[in-house]
Amino acid sequence: MLDLSRQFAPLRQEILEAIAQVCDSQQFILGPRVAEFEAAAAAACAVPYAIGCASGTDALWLAFAAAGIGTDLGAPGLASETWVHPTRNSEGAAHAVITTPFSFFASASAILRAGARPLFADIDPRTFNLSPQSVAELLLTPAAANVKAILPVHLYGQCADWDGFTNVSQNHPGIPLIEDAAQAFGAEWGGKPAGSLGSAAAFSFYPTKNLSAFGDAGLVTTPSAEIAARAQSLRNHGMTRRYYHDELGANSRLDAIQAAVLSVKLRHLPTWNQQRRKLAARYDELFRSAGLAASSVADGIVLPFTDPRATPIFHQYVIRAPRRDALRAHLTARQIGSEIYYPIPLHMQPALKDLGYKPGDFPHAELAAAEVLALPIYPELRDDEQQTVVDSIRAFYS
């Protein structure tokens, strides 16, 4: 699925020199290298504030807590009973956040960690992203009485329909939009970068991401000075002055070595993302030439849909495939990587059973979970390797 060694080889000296500078400085937690990366990331996202943290999951929690969403109007819910069953806060009822059931687990678990309750709405079957129409319909029901935020996920590196969500937000003043942009650093909607669309956004720099660290790392972006200041405090045990703790926070500081690596890679990211778009277009061409592309799974492979208002970065190239599991076994037998993102929708996860959902509640998400398959895509993927992938898929269906 991914060969990170191909990315590292040409950058080896530059990255090792950046790491060596951190080692020489002996400043390993936060410090000037983190501030340097935060400034560059903020500029890339066209926002005034970027706050580095320990992971994309922590970035989601920080965005919620800093925006005042969750237990006690946003104070982090660190007690175990709040983490497992957030039911009430100082207002007398749990805050709720609407999000998608078709995402990585952290999209929901971070809501719970903040002391709020996830409410799910179904996806757009073309983009796999949260559907604004489904959210609008949910907001008209009693279940949405205490919704305090909407969390669209920019899945697979394509921004969610932000025009649609802006309309939803305008019709429901006081409900902010927060971006789960974990897979979307460099993506755009209507020419605006992911990370600048909502009240706050969360990014992940997990090693498989388009912009990747040498371990876990994350980032919150926001146009709000208030949210930024609170996120900076919360990531560092709730401190604004050393050893003076204004509230309960967490230890979620960004390591300087990770910031140094990310600073080097950030300079190359636009080129890498453009190469991913070229590879996606070539996949499309190869599948069509092979006679495999179709408008429905009943007739063949459904290729990824790109909204014309979006500029995707193809963190993943995801098809809908007939007999998906058998196809994946076929590719595995030929040593071709693939992955299912995600095989079980969040509302059917055992850990979230207490939310009260059941199979059939979100049919588009459930069908996607049964059909999606991610194929190898990364900037250094060769043309002959792409051809091998498509030839192997054609052989399976023939």
MARBARO-599019 format. One record per residue (C-alpha): residue number from 0; residue in one letter; chain; x, y, z. Coordinates in steps of 0.25 Angstrom, whole numbers, plus 5000, padded with zeros to 4 digits. Layout:
NUM, A, A, X, Y, Z
...
***
This chain:
0, M, A, 5000, 5000, 5000
1, L, A, 5011, 5010, 5003
2, D, A, 5026, 5010, 5002
3, L, A, 5031, 5021, 5011
4, S, A, 5046, 5018, 5008
5, R, A, 5044, 5024, 4994
6, Q, A, 5040, 5037, 5000
7, F, A, 5051, 5037, 5011
8, A, A, 5063, 5034, 5002
9, P, A, 5064, 5047, 4994
10, L, A, 5061, 5055, 5007
11, R, A, 5070, 5047, 5016
12, Q, A, 5081, 5057, 5018
13, E, A, 5072, 5069, 5019
14, I, A, 5064, 5061, 5030
15, L, A, 5075, 5056, 5038
16, E, A, 5082, 5070, 5038
17, A, A, 5069, 5076, 5043
18, I, A, 5068, 5065, 5054
19, A, A, 5083, 5067, 5058
20, Q, A, 5080, 5082, 5060
21, V, A, 5069, 5078, 5070
22, C, A, 5079, 5069, 5077
23, D, A, 5089, 5080, 5077
24, S, A, 5079, 5090, 5083
25, Q, A, 5075, 5080, 5094
26, Q, A, 5061, 5086, 5093
27, F, A, 5052, 5074, 5091
28, I, A, 5038, 5078, 5095
29, L, A, 5031, 5090, 5088
30, G, A, 5041, 5101, 5087
31, P, A, 5046, 5109, 5074
32, R, A, 5045, 5097, 5064
33, V, A, 5031, 5094, 5068
34, A, A, 5028, 5109, 5067
35, E, A, 5034, 5109, 5053
36, F, A, 5026, 5098, 5048
37, E, A, 5013, 5104, 5054
38, A, A, 5016, 5117, 5047
39, A, A, 5018, 5110, 5033
40, A, A, 5006, 5101, 5035
41, A, A, 4997, 5113, 5039
42, A, A, 5002, 5120, 5026
43, A, A, 4999, 5107, 5018
44, C, A, 4985, 5106, 5023
45, A, A, 4982, 5121, 5022
46, V, A, 4979, 5123, 5037
47, P, A, 4986, 5132, 5047
48, Y, A, 4987, 5120, 5058
49, A, A, 4993, 5106, 5058
50, I, A, 4995, 5098, 5070
51, G, A, 5004, 5086, 5070
52, C, A, 5000, 5074, 5079
53, A, A, 5003, 5059, 5081
54, S, A, 4994, 5053, 5071
55, G, A, 4982, 5055, 5062
56, T, A, 4973, 5049, 5072
57, D, A, 4978, 5059, 5082
58, A, A, 4976, 5070, 5072
59, L, A, 4961, 5066, 5071
60, W, A, 4959, 5066, 5086
61, L, A, 4967, 5080, 5087
62, A, A, 4958, 5086, 5077
63, F, A, 4945, 5082, 5084
64, A, A, 4950, 5086, 5098
65, A, A, 4956, 5099, 5093
66, A, A, 4943, 5102, 5086
67, G, A, 4935, 5100, 5099
68, I, A, 4928, 5087, 5094
69, G, A, 4927, 5076, 5105
70, T, A, 4927, 5074, 5120
71, D, A, 4925, 5087, 5127
72, L, A, 4924, 5095, 5115
73, G, A, 4937, 5090, 5109
74, A, A, 4946, 5086, 5121
75, P, A, 4953, 5073, 5117
76, G, A, 4945, 5061, 5122
77, L, A, 4956, 5053, 5128
78, A, A, 4948, 5045, 5138
79, S, A, 4946, 5030, 5134
80, E, A, 4931, 5031, 5135
81, T, A, 4931, 5044, 5126
82, W, A, 4940, 5036, 5116
83, V, A, 4931, 5024, 5115
84, H, A, 4917, 5030, 5117
85, P, A, 4916, 5045, 5116
86, T, A, 4901, 5048, 5120
87, R, A, 4900, 5061, 5127
88, N, A, 4908, 5074, 5129
89, S, A, 4906, 5087, 5136
90, E, A, 4894, 5091, 5127
91, G, A, 4887, 5078, 5131
92, A, A, 4888, 5070, 5118
93, A, A, 4900, 5065, 5110
94, H, A, 4905, 5073, 5099
95, A, A, 4904, 5066, 5085
96, V, A, 4913, 5067, 5073
97, I, A, 4908, 5062, 5059
98, T, A, 4917, 5054, 5051
99, T, A, 4919, 5043, 5041
100, P, A, 4918, 5028, 5044
101, F, A, 4928, 5025, 5033
102, S, A, 4941, 5030, 5038
103, F, A, 4953, 5025, 5047
104, F, A, 4949, 5023, 5061
105, A, A, 4955, 5035, 5067
106, S, A, 4944, 5044, 5060
107, A, A, 4935, 5038, 5070
108, S, A, 4944, 5035, 5082
109, A, A, 4949, 5049, 5083
110, I, A, 4935, 5054, 5084
111, L, A, 4933, 5045, 5096
112, R, A, 4946, 5049, 5102
113, A, A, 4942, 5063, 5102
114, G, A, 4930, 5059, 5110
115, A, A, 4920, 5060, 5098
116, R, A, 4911, 5050, 5091
117, P, A, 4913, 5046, 5076
118, L, A, 4900, 5047, 5068
119, F, A, 4902, 5041, 5054
120, A, A, 4896, 5045, 5041
121, D, A, 4898, 5037, 5028
122, I, A, 4908, 5040, 5017
123, D, A, 4907, 5044, 5002
124, P, A, 4909, 5031, 4995
125, R, A, 4917, 5038, 4984
126, T, A, 4928, 5045, 4993
127, F, A, 4927, 5036, 5005
128, N, A, 4926, 5049, 5013
129, L, A, 4916, 5053, 5023
130, S, A, 4903, 5058, 5016
131, P, A, 4899, 5072, 5019
132, Q, A, 4885, 5068, 5015
133, S, A, 4885, 5057, 5025
134, V, A, 4890, 5066, 5036
135, A, A, 4879, 5077, 5033
136, E, A, 4869, 5066, 5034
137, L, A, 4875, 5061, 5048
138, L, A, 4875, 5075, 5053
139, L, A, 4860, 5076, 5052
140, T, A, 4858, 5064, 5061
141, P, A, 4857, 5064, 5077
142, A, A, 4870, 5056, 5077
143, A, A, 4878, 5068, 5073
144, A, A, 4872, 5078, 5084
145, N, A, 4886, 5080, 5090
146, V, A, 4895, 5079, 5078
147, K, A, 4907, 5088, 5080
148, A, A, 4915, 5085, 5068
149, I, A, 4916, 5078, 5054
150, L, A, 4928, 5070, 5051
151, P, A, 4929, 5067, 5036
152, V, A, 4941, 5058, 5032
153, H, A, 4949, 5061, 5020
154, L, A, 4950, 5046, 5017
155, Y, A, 4961, 5041, 5007
156, G, A, 4966, 5055, 5005
157, Q, A, 4954, 5061, 4999
158, C, A, 4947, 5073, 5006
159, A, A, 4933, 5070, 5011
160, D, A, 4922, 5079, 5004
161, W, A, 4925, 5092, 5011
162, D, A, 4915, 5100, 5003
163, G, A, 4905, 5091, 5008
164, F, A, 4910, 5091, 5023
165, T, A, 4911, 5106, 5022
166, N, A, 4896, 5107, 5019
167, V, A, 4893, 5097, 5030
168, S, A, 4901, 5106, 5040
169, Q, A, 4894, 5118, 5035
170, N, A, 4880, 5112, 5038
171, H, A, 4885, 5108, 5052
172, P, A, 4893, 5120, 5057
173, G, A, 4902, 5116, 5069
174, I, A, 4905, 5102, 5064
175, P, A, 4920, 5103, 5059
176, L, A, 4926, 5095, 5049
177, I, A, 4939, 5087, 5053
178, E, A, 4947, 5080, 5042
179, D, A, 4953, 5066, 5044
180, A, A, 4964, 5069, 5034
181, A, A, 4973, 5057, 5038
182, Q, A, 4974, 5052, 5024
183, A, A, 4973, 5065, 5017
184, F, A, 4986, 5074, 5019
185, G, A, 4987, 5082, 5006
186, A, A, 4972, 5079, 5001
187, E, A, 4963, 5091, 4997
188, W, A, 4949, 5095, 4996
189, G, A, 4946, 5106, 4986
190, G, A, 4960, 5110, 4987
191, K, A, 4961, 5111, 5002
192, P, A, 4970, 5101, 5009
193, A, A, 4965, 5090, 5018
194, G, A, 4967, 5096, 5032
195, S, A, 4962, 5109, 5029
196, L, A, 4948, 5106, 5026
197, G, A, 4942, 5104, 5041
198, S, A, 4943, 5110, 5054
199, A, A, 4955, 5100, 5057
200, A, A, 4961, 5088, 5050
201, A, A, 4969, 5076, 5054
202, F, A, 4980, 5069, 5046
203, S, A, 4988, 5056, 5048
204, F, A, 5002, 5054, 5044
205, Y, A, 5002, 5039, 5046
206, P, A, 5013, 5033, 5037
207, T, A, 5003, 5028, 5026
208, K, A, 4998, 5042, 5024
209, N, A, 5001, 5051, 5012
210, L, A, 5009, 5060, 5022
211, S, A, 5015, 5050, 5031
212, A, A, 5024, 5050, 5044
213, F, A, 5033, 5040, 5049
214, G, A, 5023, 5036, 5059
215, D, A, 5010, 5042, 5064
216, A, A, 5007, 5057, 5063
217, G, A, 4995, 5066, 5061
218, L, A, 4991, 5080, 5059
219, V, A, 4979, 5089, 5062
220, T, A, 4977, 5101, 5053
221, T, A, 4967, 5112, 5056
222, P, A, 4964, 5127, 5052
223, S, A, 4960, 5129, 5067
224, A, A, 4970, 5135, 5076
225, E, A, 4962, 5130, 5088
226, I, A, 4961, 5116, 5083
227, A, A, 4976, 5116, 5080
228, A, A, 4980, 5121, 5094
229, R, A, 4972, 5111, 5101
230, A, A, 4977, 5099, 5092
231, Q, A, 4991, 5104, 5095
232, S, A, 4988, 5103, 5110
233, L, A, 4980, 5090, 5109
234, R, A, 4991, 5083, 5102
235, N, A, 5001, 5086, 5113
236, H, A, 4993, 5082, 5126
237, G, A, 4984, 5095, 5126
238, M, A, 4996, 5104, 5128
239, T, A, 4997, 5118, 5123
240, R, A, 5009, 5120, 5133
241, R, A, 5019, 5110, 5137
242, Y, A, 5013, 5102, 5149
243, Y, A, 5000, 5110, 5150
244, H, A, 4989, 5101, 5145
245, D, A, 4976, 5109, 5141
246, E, A, 4968, 5096, 5138
247, L, A, 4970, 5081, 5135
248, G, A, 4978, 5079, 5122
249, A, A, 4986, 5068, 5117
250, N, A, 5000, 5065, 5113
251, S, A, 4999, 5066, 5098
252, R, A, 5011, 5074, 5094
253, L, A, 5018, 5073, 5080
254, D, A, 5032, 5068, 5080
255, A, A, 5042, 5077, 5074
256, I, A, 5048, 5065, 5066
257, Q, A, 5035, 5062, 5059
258, A, A, 5033, 5077, 5056
259, A, A, 5047, 5078, 5050
260, V, A, 5043, 5066, 5041
261, L, A, 5030, 5072, 5037
262, S, A, 5036, 5085, 5034
263, V, A, 5045, 5078, 5024
264, K, A, 5033, 5070, 5018
265, L, A, 5024, 5082, 5017
266, R, A, 5032, 5089, 5007
267, H, A, 5030, 5077, 4998
268, L, A, 5016, 5074, 5000
269, P, A, 5010, 5082, 4989
270, T, A, 5018, 5074, 4979
271, W, A, 5014, 5061, 4986
272, N, A, 4999, 5064, 4986
273, Q, A, 5000, 5068, 4971
274, Q, A, 5006, 5055, 4968
275, R, A, 4995, 5048, 4975
276, R, A, 4985, 5055, 4967
277, K, A, 4992, 5050, 4954
278, L, A, 4993, 5036, 4959
279, A, A, 4978, 5036, 4962
280, A, A, 4975, 5042, 4948
281, R, A, 4984, 5031, 4942
282, Y, A, 4976, 5020, 4950
283, D, A, 4963, 5025, 4945
284, E, A, 4969, 5024, 4931
285, L, A, 4974, 5010, 4933
286, F, A, 4961, 5005, 4939
287, R, A, 4953, 5011, 4927
288, S, A, 4962, 5006, 4917
289, A, A, 4961, 4992, 4923
290, G, A, 4946, 4993, 4922
291, L, A, 4944, 4992, 4937
292, A, A, 4938, 5005, 4941
293, A, A, 4923, 5006, 4943
294, S, A, 4913, 5015, 4949
295, S, A, 4909, 5004, 4960
296, V, A, 4915, 4992, 4966
297, A, A, 4905, 4983, 4960
298, D, A, 4912, 4987, 4946
299, G, A, 4926, 4988, 4950
300, I, A, 4936, 4996, 4958
301, V, A, 4931, 5010, 4963
302, L, A, 4943, 5020, 4962
303, P, A, 4945, 5031, 4972
304, F, A, 4936, 5043, 4970
305, T, A, 4942, 5057, 4971
306, D, A, 4933, 5069, 4974
307, P, A, 4937, 5080, 4964
308, R, A, 4937, 5090, 4976
309, A, A, 4948, 5082, 4983
310, T, A, 4963, 5080, 4981
311, P, A, 4966, 5066, 4987
312, I, A, 4979, 5061, 4991
313, F, A, 4976, 5046, 4989
314, H, A, 4981, 5042, 5003
315, Q, A, 4974, 5029, 4998
316, Y, A, 4969, 5024, 4984
317, V, A, 4956, 5017, 4988
318, I, A, 4948, 5009, 4978
319, R, A, 4934, 5002, 4980
320, A, A, 4936, 4987, 4976
321, P, A, 4927, 4975, 4974
322, R, A, 4931, 4964, 4982
323, R, A, 4941, 4973, 4990
324, D, A, 4946, 4963, 5000
325, A, A, 4949, 4952, 4989
326, L, A, 4956, 4963, 4981
327, R, A, 4965, 4967, 4992
328, A, A, 4969, 4953, 4995
329, H, A, 4972, 4952, 4980
330, L, A, 4981, 4964, 4981
331, T, A, 4988, 4959, 4994
332, A, A, 4991, 4946, 4987
333, R, A, 4999, 4954, 4977
334, Q, A, 5006, 4962, 4987
335, I, A, 4998, 4975, 4984
336, G, A, 4994, 4983, 4996
337, S, A, 4980, 4988, 4998
338, E, A, 4972, 4993, 5010
339, I, A, 4958, 4994, 5015
340, Y, A, 4955, 5008, 5021
341, Y, A, 4946, 5005, 5028
342, P, A, 4940, 4991, 5030
343, I, A, 4930, 4994, 5041
344, P, A, 4923, 5007, 5042
345, L, A, 4924, 5014, 5055
346, H, A, 4910, 5012, 5060
347, M, A, 4912, 4997, 5059
348, Q, A, 4925, 4997, 5067
349, P, A, 4924, 4989, 5080
350, A, A, 4931, 5000, 5088
351, L, A, 4919, 5010, 5084
352, K, A, 4908, 5001, 5086
353, D, A, 4902, 5009, 5097
354, L, A, 4899, 5020, 5087
355, G, A, 4887, 5012, 5084
356, Y, A, 4889, 5010, 5069
357, K, A, 4886, 4998, 5061
358, P, A, 4889, 4992, 5047
359, G, A, 4881, 4998, 5036
360, D, A, 4881, 5012, 5043
361, F, A, 4891, 5018, 5032
362, P, A, 4889, 5010, 5020
363, H, A, 4899, 5018, 5011
364, A, A, 4910, 5016, 5021
365, E, A, 4907, 5002, 5023
366, L, A, 4907, 4999, 5008
367, A, A, 4920, 5007, 5007
368, A, A, 4927, 4998, 5018
369, A, A, 4923, 4986, 5009
370, E, A, 4928, 4991, 4996
371, V, A, 4940, 5001, 4998
372, L, A, 4955, 4996, 4995
373, A, A, 4967, 5006, 4995
374, L, A, 4978, 5003, 4985
375, P, A, 4992, 5007, 4986
376, I, A, 4995, 5022, 4984
377, Y, A, 5007, 5030, 4988
378, P, A, 5015, 5040, 4980
379, E, A, 5026, 5030, 4977
380, L, A, 5017, 5019, 4971
381, R, A, 5022, 5015, 4958
382, D, A, 5014, 5014, 4945
383, D, A, 5017, 4999, 4943
384, E, A, 5012, 4997, 4957
385, Q, A, 4999, 5004, 4955
386, Q, A, 4998, 4995, 4942
387, T, A, 5000, 4983, 4950
388, V, A, 4989, 4987, 4960
389, V, A, 4979, 4989, 4949
390, D, A, 4983, 4976, 4941
391, S, A, 4981, 4968, 4953
392, I, A, 4968, 4973, 4956
393, R, A, 4964, 4971, 4942
394, A, A, 4969, 4957, 4943
395, F, A, 4960, 4955, 4955
396, Y, A, 4947, 4959, 4948
397, S, A, 4950, 4952, 4935
***
